[in-house]
Amino acid sequence: MKKLRFGIIGAGGIADRRTIPGMMEAKNVEVVAVMEINADNAERLRAKYNAKFAYTDAEELVKNPEVDAVYIASPVVCHAAQAKLAADYGKHILLEKPIAMSSEQGEEVLAYCAQKGVQVAAGFMMRFGSHIMSMKEAVAAGKIGQVVSGYAQFTLWLPDGNWRLDKAKSGGGSLMDMGVHCIDLMEYILGSRITHVTALNETVAFDYNVEDSSTVLLRMANGAQCVVQTNFNIPDEVSKWRLEFFGTRGRLMGDTIIGQNDGGKLNAVYMDEVPDYDAAQDHADAEGIEIEGNFGNMYTREVESFADSILNGTPLEVPASDAVHVQKVIELAYRSTEENRIFEVK
Ligand SMILES: NC(=O)c1ccc[n+]([C@@H]2O[C@H](COP(=O)([O-])OP(=O)(O)OC[C@H]3O[C@@H](n4cnc5c(N)ncnc54)[C@H](O)[C@@H]3O)[C@@H](O)[C@H]2O)c1
């Protein structure tokens, strides 16, 4: 089988923790080059993954004719310039989220890549989670009726010592870092775009210049009202990473189904008929059914899907334009807190 030959820019973080190991299991992908800012680290990663080339300079990597595509997993502030650099050398791009510091910068990257004829996908790998895919299918099949309510909660314990806490490098806090995944999942699973947004973004537990607590209220085109909560101030040990949808004929309740592991529990109630009004309200707390997961490696699925698009011309499952749209939503969410307003998303 023909393989897409990847070069990795910023190979030492999530790339090393998750994505390159996912690439190692992918049937249509090969890692040929890695780039890190420190030479020893670059060489260590090259050897670890048996890649041919190690670099400390991103331009050297993208110049290499043996590289077909790049995976960019550097801090957010580097993304736009590195993506444009890759496009200059005709390399297709899998770009980590958030794809740029702002939606305006994201639009510039998209326009630049279109002009250079390269494809850009965003790193929303959670779309490839087993329970996420089951939820999307159930909603599309109308199994929970009209979806009226959604909730996502994603957290990280981040007291100090990370580029994410410096707004100049990250662009924002828990909403920018983790909320983007959740907002994307809301739109992806419901198959409906956000029409209105308002939010509270605050730094309540720590002392840094990005938010450690964010609650975003979303209204979707299909009428569903959704809440996305993200925090940097809840320890992983107490987290649940919930994703839930309720509709006129059922529910989908996910427990620990967002995150980097494909797993967790998905509980569903599907009603065949719309029930009558019941003044006694005796029926809450239905046990529901546990949906079985077809668990795998989300990062493997992500890169296989991307490689299939590049090699065989199938549409990208996660076009970067979706990430730019999500970024517009979060920018309005930030503004809504500052201006005490609710915004329409155009
Ligand atoms: N999709 C996911 O599962 C997921 C998970 C975590 C992070 N991310 C995203 O991946 C990106 C990186 O986050 P992280 O958690 O890996 O951060 P990290 O700090 O753990 O790793 C970033 C790596 O980039 C390197 N680096 C720094 N400056 C660089 C430069 N100028 N050029 C190339 N490399 C450089 C660092 O040495 C480091 O090894 C962010 O956009 C983040 O939001 C995605």
The ligand as a Tripos MOL2 file, in Angstrom:
@<TRIPOS>MOLECULE
LIG
   44    48     1     0     0
SMALL
NO_CHARGES

@<TRIPOS>ATOM
      1 N1         -4.9550   16.6720   19.8300 N.am      1 LIG1
      2 C1         -4.4500   16.3810   21.0000 C.2       1 LIG1
      3 O1         -4.6630   15.3260   21.5700 O.2       1 LIG1
      4 C2         -3.5470   17.3660   21.6650 C.ar      1 LIG1
      5 C3         -3.1070   17.1330   22.9670 C.ar      1 LIG1
      6 C4         -2.2000   18.0300   23.5260 C.ar      1 LIG1
      7 C5         -1.7860   19.1130   22.8070 C.ar      1 LIG1
      8 N2         -2.2760   19.3380   21.5570 N.ar      1 LIG1
      9 C6         -1.8340   20.4950   20.7720 C.3       1 LIG1
     10 O2         -0.5260   20.2140   20.2880 O.3       1 LIG1
     11 C7          0.2500   21.4080   20.3020 C.3       1 LIG1
     12 C8          1.4670   21.1910   21.2010 C.3       1 LIG1
     13 O3          1.0210   20.9490   22.5150 O.3       1 LIG1
     14 P1          1.8400   19.9830   23.4930 P.3       1 LIG1
     15 O4          0.9530   19.6460   24.6210 O.co2     1 LIG1
     16 O5          2.4400   18.8920   22.7130 O.co2     1 LIG1
     17 O6          2.9740   20.9770   23.9920 O.3       1 LIG1
     18 P2          4.3910   20.5290   24.5560 P.3       1 LIG1
     19 O7          4.9680   21.7360   25.1630 O.co2     1 LIG1
     20 O8          4.2650   19.2840   25.3590 O.co2     1 LIG1
     21 O9          5.2100   20.1400   23.2430 O.3       1 LIG1
     22 C9          5.4930   21.0730   22.2340 C.3       1 LIG1
     23 C10         6.7960   20.6830   21.5770 C.3       1 LIG1
     24 O10         7.1060   21.6830   20.6020 O.3       1 LIG1
     25 C11         8.4900   21.9920   20.7120 C.3       1 LIG1
     26 N3          8.7160   23.3410   20.2270 N.ar      1 LIG1
     27 C12         8.8100   24.5060   20.9260 C.ar      1 LIG1
     28 N4          9.0370   25.5290   20.0850 N.ar      1 LIG1
     29 C13         9.0600   24.9980   18.8350 C.ar      1 LIG1
     30 C14         9.2550   25.5450   17.5410 C.ar      1 LIG1
     31 N5          9.4760   26.8520   17.3600 N.pl3     1 LIG1
     32 N6          9.1950   24.7160   16.4780 N.ar      1 LIG1
     33 C15         8.9850   23.3850   16.6350 C.ar      1 LIG1
     34 N7          8.8170   22.8160   17.8480 N.ar      1 LIG1
     35 C16         8.8450   23.6060   18.9160 C.ar      1 LIG1
     36 C17         8.8220   21.8420   22.1800 C.3       1 LIG1
     37 O11        10.2170   21.6130   22.3560 O.3       1 LIG1
     38 C18         7.9720   20.6480   22.5720 C.3       1 LIG1
     39 O12         8.6390   19.4240   22.4220 O.3       1 LIG1
     40 C19        -0.6820   22.5090   20.7570 C.3       1 LIG1
     41 O13        -1.2740   23.1180   19.6550 O.3       1 LIG1
     42 C20        -1.7160   21.7720   21.5810 C.3       1 LIG1
     43 O14        -2.9580   22.4340   21.6730 O.3       1 LIG1
     44 C21        -3.1330   18.4800   20.9800 C.ar      1 LIG1
@<TRIPOS>BOND
     1     1     2 1
     2     2     3 2
     3     2     4 1
     4     4     5 ar
     5     4    44 ar
     6     5     6 ar
     7     6     7 ar
     8     7     8 ar
     9     8     9 1
    10     8    44 ar
    11     9    10 1
    12     9    42 1
    13    10    11 1
    14    11    12 1
    15    11    40 1
    16    12    13 1
    17    13    14 1
    18    14    15 2
    19    14    16 1
    20    14    17 1
    21    17    18 1
    22    18    19 2
    23    18    20 1
    24    18    21 1
    25    21    22 1
    26    22    23 1
    27    23    24 1
    28    23    38 1
    29    24    25 1
    30    25    26 1
    31    25    36 1
    32    26    27 ar
    33    26    35 ar
    34    27    28 ar
    35    28    29 ar
    36    29    30 ar
    37    29    35 ar
    38    30    31 1
    39    30    32 ar
    40    32    33 ar
    41    33    34 ar
    42    34    35 ar
    43    36    37 1
    44    36    38 1
    45    38    39 1
    46    40    41 1
    47    40    42 1
    48    42    43 1
@<TRIPOS>SUBSTRUCTURE
     1 LIG1         1 GROUP 0 **** ****
